[in-house]
Amino acid sequence: MPICSHCKHEWTYKQALKSSFRITKKCPYCGENNYEDNKQQGGLFAILSVVAFMLLNILFDIPLSWVITIAIIYLTAFIFIRPPFIKLHSEQRPYW
């Protein structure tokens, strides 16, 4: 689970899930802002995965309804599996 970089409290799964949709993650214990490690941000990965699923439809002639169903299941699993792996920093770091 994520650990606040200021007060060192470990967040619960519910707190981590709730904050995973925000860029600035406010600690529920001390109120300080935390930033997710740039290497851990999964938004781009999720979008590219959806594009890969659409390519499945084109390359292998899989019905679009199957591809959409698989993509929804995949993204839902991604959203619920990701919170325990979030790493936090006290300041936002550059992307390079």
Buried (B, 14 or more C-beta within 10 A) or exposed (E): EBBBBBEEBEBEEEBBBBBBEEEEBBBBBEEEBBBBEEEEBBEEEBEEBBEEBBEBBEEEEEEEEEBBEEBEEBBEEEBEEBBEEBBBEEEEEEEE
